[in-house]
Amino acid sequence: MAEMRAALGRDAHLIFESNRILDHIEADVCLAVVGGDEADVKPAFAGCLRHADGIVVRAARHAGMVDLPASARIFELEDFAPISLEMMDWLTSRLGAADGN
């Protein structure tokens, strides 16, 4: 992590596809993606959900999910192709706040 920060600078945003990275860093924004069946959920994902600022779910699956944290913003997508304008605005706002803008 120190090498990446030194190479990129403190103002750079890094995107990690990892649940366990949250054991090592404090993320400016944590976005969890629920994509598979509940039986396929990795144990580390529960920790990710505790840190999640936003959660992306398929709209059809959201109704049956009761364990999502109430504090997280839920983004329902029909599929995981392009993200919605609402989600893009939310991310831009969160990352701008992290930068102090």
Order of alpha helices (4+ residues) and beta strands (2+ residues): alpha-beta-alpha-beta-alpha-beta-alpha
